[in-house]
Amino acid sequence: MNRIKINLPEHFPFSTRLQIRVTDLNYGGHVGNDTVLSILQEARQQFLQSRGYSELQVAEFGLIMADAMVEYKKEMNHLDQIKIDIAAIDFDKMGFDLYYRVVIERNGEEILAVRAKTGMMLFDYTTRKKASMTDTIIAALQ
């Protein structure tokens, strides 16, 4: 069976930390795949806010997710302290890719739990159409 392999960039200019809540767990007792996407969304929103944007307010537009890939490496459990690193790269005229590295911080050690990538497109929610990236937006997100 073929597995996806996400090649992470070397440099991550943004990091945030979260704690795994009991409500993040699935019936297997660990963080579920749906929750991983929610964790990535929270980290993405914090990344955008650090650049003066939000998912619905990037200049006069918003963002819409075009695709997502997640590679699971380690279970995340209740009360785990995690760090999510984010890098925005691969810009083109309609969007860019966000890469995520999620590590569990335990006893001074970082344990890789998730590699992920989301393809983000600039989107005009008024006209319901894709919008073009500007140099100003690209500079702010890099």
Buried (B, 14 or more C-beta within 10 A) or exposed (E): EEEEEBEBBEEBBBBBEBEBEEEBBEEEEBBBEEBBBEBBEEBBBBBBEEBEBEBEBBBEBBBBBBEBBBBBEBEBEBEBEBBBBBBBEEBEEBBBBBBBBBBBEEEEEEBEBBBBBBBBBBBBEEEEEBBEBBEEBBEBBE
